[in-house]
Amino acid sequence: MQPMHSTIFKILLCTFFIAQQQSGNAFASNKPITAKEENVTFKIIPGTQDAVFRKTKPRYTIKIESTYKEKQSGTFSYILTDAKHQFIAKGTADLNIGKMASVSLPVELPVTEPGFYEFTAMINIDYYEDTVRNVCAYQPERINTPLHKPADFDAFWDKTKQELAKVPPAYVVTRSNEKSDYAHDVYLVEMQSLDTVKVYGWLTVPKLKKNYPVLLALPGYRVELKPQLPDEFAIFALNIRGIHPSTERIDPKNTEYNLYNIQDKNKYIYRGAYMDCIRAVDFISSHAYMGLDVSRIAVGGGSQGAALAIALCGLDNRVSCCVADNPIYCDMHTTYEINTKGRSVSWPFSRFIEYVKYKPNVHIDNIIAVLDYFDPQNFASSVQCPVLVGVGSLDNLAPPVTIFSMYNKLNAKAKSGSEIYVFPDKAHEVNIHHGKFRNIWMLEKLVTKHEYAR
């Protein structure tokens, strides 16, 4: 390997030899160490809790602890790549560890551009070798990828909304005695959406008082939502088209959902699904008499549900706030580059690439051109409400750089009340603490919009 940045290299070498000389008794105790207990621990610790660096270059502490009674020698090395798996830097240095010793090594990564980076650290010593990876971010709020917004994007969605407005909603609301309880009334809601497709949802209204804020919950990929029983707000859990029991009408052959009519933007499954979300807001807005405060509507979801939520907020300004975790389909051009240059192709592009293999007259560029009409980042500038976003640094389905690409394109009004959080040890998920924070954040946004008690 090539030498590291000279300053870092000198720091590391100095640290190695000081540790060798000074830490020989670091693990000494009266208890004898057996062969079974002898081992090496290798950790890389980012300089910030979320591995996001805004004011300084990314920094790590490398910790190596050995309980072996023999000295060990070998090498420490690292490789740094960007979000598209392009090489940025590498470095190496000799490593000498005293018997039963520990070393702590500072490393500063030589990055210059905003983005997400994969830091791969390796040690190879006499009795041990290991590779550890971590993803860090450098000034992610400055990530600015190109916007691939079709020239007729706004006209396309205006026309689609006009078509929806001509479809009678034909609401049918039926109370479920089985699912209701002493504190909640639960209703099955049926309604007509675009192309007169019937979609379904579950409305839960607490019995304690009236004028509840409403959360519109949107589903993940091919997920059927069930009734939920919150006490702080009413909740309308929507099942978009193609989810049971509307599957037979939409897709009797049970095609892969995001491939259904993907060659035609006017027939693509998500054109109707986005309108299903608007129809759900129509339902909420027209049913204040059921105890709903229709001036305070939140929308939320994860993965596909997060993408639906962002698109909805860009299409409908009746929504007061949005919570969106790990939204898929953001910045599909960058997502495609990440997948084609990476170690493996992740869903959903694995499905798109497989699809075009069997369509001789269809190229992946044709698919991406259709997806541009449904990309959440192309709706971001039209979002009028605050947005809370959760990001998993290790997410291959929704790469974090693409989520920041979307988030950074929110307009100034929306962004002034928005927040985004990164979880360095999570893939396509967020941690449990963020799950609790979501409800607090959403309720604060809804409460501050109007006085809660009337």
C-alpha positions as CSV (number, residue, x, y, z in Angstrom):
1,M,0.0,0.0,0.0
2,Q,1.0,3.6,-0.4
3,P,2.0,5.6,2.6
4,M,-0.6,7.5,4.5
5,H,-0.9,11.2,4.7
6,S,2.5,12.1,6.2
7,T,1.2,13.8,9.4
8,I,-1.1,10.9,10.2
9,F,1.6,8.4,9.5
10,K,4.0,10.0,12.0
11,I,1.3,10.3,14.7
12,L,0.5,6.6,14.2
13,L,4.1,5.5,14.4
14,C,4.8,7.6,17.4
15,T,1.7,6.2,19.1
16,F,2.6,2.6,18.3
17,F,6.0,2.9,20.0
18,I,4.9,4.9,23.0
19,A,2.2,2.3,23.6
20,Q,4.7,-0.5,23.3
21,Q,7.0,1.1,25.9
22,Q,4.4,2.3,28.4
23,S,1.5,-0.1,28.4
24,G,3.2,-3.4,29.1
25,N,1.4,-3.8,32.4
26,A,-2.0,-2.4,31.2
27,F,-3.7,-5.8,31.7
28,A,-1.6,-7.1,34.6
29,S,-3.5,-8.6,37.5
30,N,-3.1,-11.3,40.2
31,K,-5.3,-13.6,38.2
32,P,-3.4,-15.9,35.8
33,I,-4.3,-15.6,32.2
34,T,-5.1,-18.9,30.5
35,A,-4.7,-19.7,26.9
36,K,-8.4,-19.6,26.5
37,E,-8.5,-16.0,27.6
38,E,-5.9,-14.7,25.3
39,N,-7.3,-12.6,22.5
40,V,-7.1,-9.4,20.5
41,T,-9.8,-6.8,20.4
42,F,-9.9,-4.4,17.5
43,K,-12.3,-1.5,17.4
44,I,-12.7,1.7,15.3
45,I,-14.5,4.5,17.2
46,P,-15.8,7.6,15.3
47,G,-15.1,11.0,16.8
48,T,-18.8,11.8,17.0
49,Q,-21.7,9.7,18.2
50,D,-23.4,9.5,14.9
51,A,-20.2,9.5,12.8
52,V,-21.3,12.8,11.2
53,F,-18.7,15.5,10.9
54,R,-19.7,19.0,10.1
55,K,-16.9,21.3,11.4
56,T,-13.9,18.9,11.2
57,K,-12.6,16.2,9.0
58,P,-13.8,12.7,9.9
59,R,-11.7,11.4,12.8
60,Y,-11.4,7.9,14.3
61,T,-9.8,6.4,17.3
62,I,-8.4,2.9,16.6
63,K,-8.3,0.7,19.7
64,I,-6.3,-2.6,19.8
65,E,-6.1,-4.6,23.0
66,S,-4.1,-7.7,23.4
67,T,-4.1,-10.2,26.3
68,Y,-1.4,-12.4,24.7
69,K,1.8,-12.8,26.8
70,E,3.9,-12.5,23.6
71,K,4.7,-9.3,21.7
72,Q,3.1,-9.1,18.3
73,S,4.0,-7.3,15.1
74,G,2.3,-6.7,11.8
75,T,0.5,-3.9,10.0
76,F,-2.4,-1.5,10.4
77,S,-3.9,-0.2,7.1
78,Y,-7.1,1.5,5.9
79,I,-9.0,2.1,2.6
80,L,-11.3,5.0,2.2
81,T,-14.0,5.0,-0.5
82,D,-17.0,7.3,-1.3
83,A,-20.7,6.5,-1.5
84,K,-20.3,5.3,-5.1
85,H,-17.4,3.0,-4.0
86,Q,-14.8,5.1,-5.7
87,F,-11.3,5.0,-4.1
88,I,-10.3,8.1,-2.1
89,A,-7.3,7.2,-0.1
90,K,-5.4,4.4,1.7
91,G,-2.6,4.1,4.1
92,T,-0.4,1.6,6.1
93,A,2.0,1.5,8.9
94,D,4.1,-1.0,10.9
95,L,2.4,-2.2,14.1
96,N,4.2,-3.4,17.2
97,I,2.2,-4.4,20.3
98,G,3.8,-5.3,23.6
99,K,2.7,-8.3,25.6
100,M,-0.6,-7.8,27.3
101,A,-0.7,-4.3,25.9
102,S,-3.1,-1.9,24.3
103,V,-2.7,0.9,21.8
104,S,-5.0,3.8,20.9
105,L,-4.4,5.4,17.5
106,P,-5.9,8.7,16.1
107,V,-6.7,8.8,12.4
108,E,-8.0,11.8,10.4
109,L,-9.5,10.9,7.0
110,P,-8.4,13.1,4.1
111,V,-11.8,14.0,2.7
112,T,-12.5,17.3,1.0
113,E,-16.0,17.0,-0.5
114,P,-19.4,16.7,1.3
115,G,-20.7,13.1,1.3
116,F,-20.8,9.7,2.9
117,Y,-17.6,7.6,3.1
118,E,-16.8,4.0,3.9
119,F,-13.8,3.6,6.2
120,T,-12.3,0.1,6.1
121,A,-9.7,-0.5,8.7
122,M,-7.5,-3.7,8.8
123,I,-4.9,-5.2,11.2
124,N,-2.7,-8.1,10.4
125,I,-0.5,-9.2,13.3
126,D,1.1,-12.4,14.4
127,Y,-1.8,-14.0,16.2
128,Y,-4.8,-12.0,14.7
129,E,-6.2,-10.4,11.6
130,D,-9.4,-8.5,11.2
131,T,-11.3,-6.0,9.0
132,V,-13.8,-3.5,10.4
133,R,-15.9,-1.1,8.5
134,N,-17.7,2.1,9.3
135,V,-19.6,4.7,7.3
136,C,-19.1,8.3,8.2
137,A,-20.5,11.6,6.8
138,Y,-18.7,14.8,6.1
139,Q,-20.9,18.0,5.9
140,P,-23.9,16.0,4.6
141,E,-26.1,19.1,4.6
142,R,-24.0,20.3,1.7
143,I,-24.6,17.3,-0.5
144,N,-26.0,18.6,-3.8
145,T,-26.5,16.0,-6.5
146,P,-28.1,17.0,-9.8
147,L,-31.9,17.3,-10.0
148,H,-33.4,15.1,-12.7
149,K,-36.9,16.6,-12.8
150,P,-38.8,16.1,-16.0
151,A,-39.8,19.3,-17.8
152,D,-43.5,18.3,-17.6
153,F,-43.3,17.0,-14.0
154,D,-45.7,19.6,-12.5
155,A,-48.1,19.3,-15.5
156,F,-48.1,15.5,-15.2
157,W,-49.1,15.7,-11.5
158,D,-51.6,18.5,-12.0
159,K,-53.4,16.4,-14.6
160,T,-53.3,13.4,-12.4
161,K,-54.9,15.3,-9.5
162,Q,-57.6,16.6,-11.8
163,E,-58.4,13.1,-12.8
164,L,-58.6,12.1,-9.2
165,A,-61.0,15.0,-8.4
166,K,-63.4,13.6,-11.0
167,V,-63.7,10.3,-9.2
168,P,-66.5,10.2,-6.6
169,P,-64.9,9.0,-3.3
170,A,-67.9,6.9,-2.4
171,Y,-66.8,6.6,1.2
172,V,-68.1,3.7,3.2
173,V,-67.3,3.8,6.9
174,T,-68.1,0.7,9.1
175,R,-67.4,0.5,12.8
176,S,-65.6,-2.7,13.7
177,N,-67.0,-4.1,17.0
178,E,-64.3,-6.8,17.0
179,K,-61.4,-4.3,16.7
180,S,-62.8,-1.5,18.8
181,D,-62.2,-1.5,22.6
182,Y,-63.3,0.5,25.7
183,A,-61.0,3.4,24.7
184,H,-61.0,3.4,20.9
185,D,-63.5,3.3,18.1
186,V,-62.1,1.5,15.1
187,Y,-63.6,1.9,11.6
188,L,-63.0,0.1,8.3
189,V,-62.9,2.8,5.6
190,E,-63.5,2.0,1.9
191,M,-63.1,4.7,-0.8
192,Q,-62.7,5.1,-4.5
193,S,-59.4,6.5,-5.8
194,L,-57.9,7.1,-9.3
195,D,-59.3,4.9,-12.1
196,T,-62.2,4.1,-9.6
197,V,-60.0,1.7,-7.8
198,K,-61.3,0.9,-4.3
199,V,-58.8,1.2,-1.5
200,Y,-59.1,0.6,2.2
201,G,-57.9,1.8,5.5
202,W,-58.4,1.6,9.3
203,L,-59.5,4.7,11.2
204,T,-59.0,4.7,15.0
205,V,-60.4,7.5,17.1
206,P,-59.9,7.7,20.9
207,K,-63.1,8.1,22.9
208,L,-61.8,10.4,25.6
209,K,-62.4,13.7,23.8
210,K,-63.0,15.3,20.4
211,N,-60.9,17.3,18.0
212,Y,-58.0,14.9,17.8
213,P,-55.0,15.6,15.5
214,V,-54.8,12.9,12.9
215,L,-51.8,10.8,11.8
216,L,-52.1,9.3,8.3
217,A,-49.9,6.2,8.4
218,L,-48.6,5.0,5.1
219,P,-47.4,1.4,4.4
220,G,-44.0,0.0,3.7
221,Y,-43.4,-2.1,0.6
222,R,-46.2,-4.7,0.2
223,V,-47.2,-4.2,3.8
224,E,-50.8,-4.4,4.9
225,L,-51.4,-2.0,7.8
226,K,-53.7,-3.1,10.6
227,P,-55.6,-0.9,13.1
228,Q,-53.4,1.0,15.6
229,L,-54.6,2.2,19.0
230,P,-52.9,5.4,20.0
231,D,-54.2,7.7,22.8
232,E,-52.7,11.0,21.8
233,F,-54.2,11.3,18.3
234,A,-56.5,9.6,15.8
235,I,-54.8,7.5,13.2
236,F,-55.8,6.5,9.7
237,A,-53.8,3.5,8.5
238,L,-54.0,3.4,4.7
239,N,-53.6,0.4,2.5
240,I,-52.8,1.7,-1.0
241,R,-53.9,-0.1,-4.1
242,G,-52.4,-3.5,-4.8
243,I,-52.5,-4.4,-1.1
244,H,-55.1,-6.9,0.1
245,P,-58.1,-6.8,-0.5
246,S,-57.6,-4.6,-3.7
247,T,-54.9,-6.9,-5.1
248,E,-57.2,-8.9,-7.4
249,R,-58.5,-5.8,-9.1
250,I,-55.1,-4.2,-9.6
251,D,-52.7,-7.1,-10.0
252,P,-54.3,-10.6,-10.2
253,K,-51.0,-12.1,-11.2
254,N,-49.2,-10.7,-8.1
255,T,-46.5,-9.0,-10.1
256,E,-43.5,-7.4,-8.3
257,Y,-45.2,-4.2,-7.0
258,N,-42.7,-1.7,-8.2
259,L,-42.5,-3.3,-11.7
260,Y,-46.2,-3.1,-12.4
261,N,-46.6,-1.1,-15.6
262,I,-43.2,0.5,-15.0
263,Q,-42.7,1.2,-18.7
264,D,-45.6,3.7,-18.8
265,K,-45.6,6.7,-16.4
266,N,-49.4,7.1,-17.0
267,K,-50.1,3.5,-15.9
268,Y,-47.3,2.9,-13.4
269,I,-48.6,1.5,-10.0
270,Y,-47.2,4.5,-8.0
271,R,-49.2,7.0,-10.0
272,G,-52.3,5.6,-8.5
273,A,-50.7,4.9,-5.1
274,Y,-49.7,8.6,-4.7
275,M,-53.3,9.5,-5.5
276,D,-54.6,7.0,-2.9
277,C,-52.7,9.0,-0.4
278,I,-54.4,12.2,-1.5
279,R,-57.7,10.5,-1.3
280,A,-56.9,9.5,2.3
281,V,-56.4,13.2,3.1
282,D,-59.7,14.0,1.3
283,F,-61.3,11.5,3.6
284,I,-59.8,12.9,6.8
285,S,-60.7,16.5,5.7
286,S,-64.3,15.6,5.1
287,H,-64.9,13.7,8.4
288,A,-64.3,16.3,11.1
289,Y,-67.6,15.2,12.7
290,M,-66.0,11.9,13.7
291,G,-63.9,13.8,16.3
292,L,-61.0,14.8,13.9
293,D,-59.2,18.1,13.9
294,V,-58.8,18.3,10.2
295,S,-56.6,21.4,10.4
296,R,-53.8,19.2,12.1
297,I,-52.9,16.3,9.9
298,A,-49.6,14.5,10.1
299,V,-48.3,11.9,7.7
300,G,-45.7,9.2,8.4
301,G,-44.1,6.1,7.2
302,G,-40.9,4.1,6.8
303,S,-39.2,2.9,3.6
304,Q,-41.9,3.0,0.9
305,G,-44.2,4.7,3.4
306,A,-41.6,7.5,3.8
307,A,-41.4,7.9,0.0
308,L,-45.2,8.1,-0.2
309,A,-45.3,10.6,2.7
310,I,-42.8,13.0,1.0
311,A,-44.5,12.8,-2.3
312,L,-47.9,13.4,-0.6
313,C,-46.6,16.5,1.1
314,G,-45.2,17.8,-2.2
315,L,-48.6,17.3,-3.8
316,D,-51.0,18.4,-1.0
317,N,-50.4,21.3,1.4
318,R,-53.1,20.2,3.8
319,V,-50.5,18.2,5.7
320,S,-49.1,19.9,8.8
321,C,-46.0,17.8,9.3
322,C,-44.2,14.7,8.0
323,V,-42.2,11.9,9.5
324,A,-40.2,9.8,7.1
325,D,-37.6,7.1,8.0
326,N,-35.3,5.6,5.4
327,P,-37.3,6.7,2.3
328,I,-36.6,4.6,-0.7
329,Y,-36.6,5.7,-4.4
330,C,-34.7,9.0,-3.6
331,D,-32.3,10.3,-6.2
332,M,-32.6,7.2,-8.4
333,H,-29.8,8.3,-10.7
334,T,-27.3,8.3,-7.8
335,T,-28.8,5.1,-6.5
336,Y,-28.2,3.4,-9.9
337,E,-24.5,4.6,-9.9
338,I,-24.0,3.2,-6.3
339,N,-25.5,-0.1,-7.4
340,T,-23.5,-0.5,-10.6
341,K,-20.2,0.4,-9.0
342,G,-20.6,-1.4,-5.7
343,R,-19.8,-4.9,-4.5
344,S,-23.3,-6.1,-5.3
345,V,-26.6,-4.8,-6.6
346,S,-29.2,-4.1,-4.0
347,W,-33.0,-4.0,-4.2
348,P,-34.8,-2.3,-5.8
349,F,-32.3,-1.9,-8.6
350,S,-31.7,-5.6,-8.6
351,R,-35.3,-6.0,-9.8
352,F,-35.1,-3.2,-12.3
353,I,-32.0,-4.6,-13.9
354,E,-33.4,-8.1,-13.9
355,Y,-36.5,-6.8,-15.6
356,V,-34.8,-5.2,-18.6
357,K,-32.8,-8.4,-19.2
358,Y,-36.0,-9.9,-20.6
359,K,-37.2,-6.8,-22.4
360,P,-35.1,-6.5,-25.5
361,N,-36.5,-3.1,-26.4
362,V,-36.2,-1.6,-22.9
363,H,-33.1,-0.1,-21.4
364,I,-32.5,0.7,-17.8
365,D,-32.4,4.4,-18.8
366,N,-36.0,4.1,-19.9
367,I,-36.9,2.7,-16.4
368,I,-35.1,5.5,-14.7
369,A,-36.8,8.1,-16.9
370,V,-40.2,6.8,-15.6
371,L,-39.0,6.7,-12.0
372,D,-38.0,10.4,-12.3
373,Y,-41.8,11.2,-12.1
374,F,-42.0,9.4,-8.7
375,D,-38.7,10.3,-7.1
376,P,-39.3,11.9,-3.7
377,Q,-36.5,14.4,-4.3
378,N,-38.4,15.9,-7.2
379,F,-41.3,16.7,-4.8
380,A,-39.1,18.1,-2.1
381,S,-39.1,21.8,-3.3
382,S,-42.9,21.8,-3.1
383,V,-43.2,20.5,0.5
384,Q,-44.6,23.2,2.7
385,C,-44.5,21.5,6.1
386,P,-41.6,20.5,8.5
387,V,-40.2,17.0,7.9
388,L,-38.4,14.6,10.3
389,V,-36.1,12.2,8.6
390,G,-34.2,9.1,10.0
391,V,-31.3,7.7,8.1
392,G,-29.3,4.5,8.5
393,S,-25.7,4.9,7.5
394,L,-25.4,1.3,6.5
395,D,-28.6,1.3,4.4
396,N,-28.2,-0.3,0.9
397,L,-31.9,-0.1,0.0
398,A,-32.0,3.7,0.6
399,P,-28.4,4.9,0.5
400,P,-27.9,7.8,3.0
401,V,-26.4,10.1,0.4
402,T,-29.6,9.8,-1.7
403,I,-31.8,10.7,1.3
404,F,-29.7,13.8,2.0
405,S,-29.9,14.6,-1.7
406,M,-33.7,14.8,-1.2
407,Y,-33.6,16.5,2.2
408,N,-31.3,19.2,1.0
409,K,-33.7,20.1,-1.7
410,L,-36.5,21.0,0.7
411,N,-37.5,24.6,0.3
412,A,-36.5,27.2,3.0
413,K,-39.9,27.2,4.6
414,A,-40.1,23.5,5.1
415,K,-36.4,23.1,6.1
416,S,-36.7,25.8,8.8
417,G,-38.7,23.4,11.0
418,S,-37.2,20.1,9.7
419,E,-34.7,17.8,11.3
420,I,-32.6,14.8,10.1
421,Y,-30.8,12.2,12.2
422,V,-28.2,9.6,11.2
423,F,-27.8,6.2,12.9
424,P,-24.3,4.9,12.2
425,D,-24.9,1.3,13.2
426,K,-28.3,0.8,11.4
427,A,-29.1,-0.4,7.9
428,H,-32.7,0.0,6.7
429,E,-34.0,1.0,10.1
430,V,-33.7,3.5,12.9
431,N,-33.1,2.9,16.6
432,I,-35.8,2.5,19.2
433,H,-35.1,5.9,20.7
434,H,-35.8,7.6,17.5
435,G,-39.1,5.7,17.3
436,K,-40.1,7.3,20.6
437,F,-38.8,10.7,19.5
438,R,-41.0,10.6,16.3
439,N,-44.2,10.8,18.3
440,I,-43.0,13.6,20.5
441,W,-41.8,15.6,17.5
442,M,-45.0,15.1,15.6
443,L,-47.2,16.0,18.6
444,E,-45.1,19.1,19.2
445,K,-45.6,20.3,15.6
446,L,-49.3,19.6,15.8
447,V,-49.8,21.2,19.2
448,T,-47.9,24.3,18.3
449,K,-49.9,24.8,15.2
450,H,-53.1,25.4,17.2
451,E,-53.9,25.4,20.9
452,Y,-54.4,21.8,21.8
453,A,-57.4,22.1,24.2
454,R,-60.4,24.0,22.8
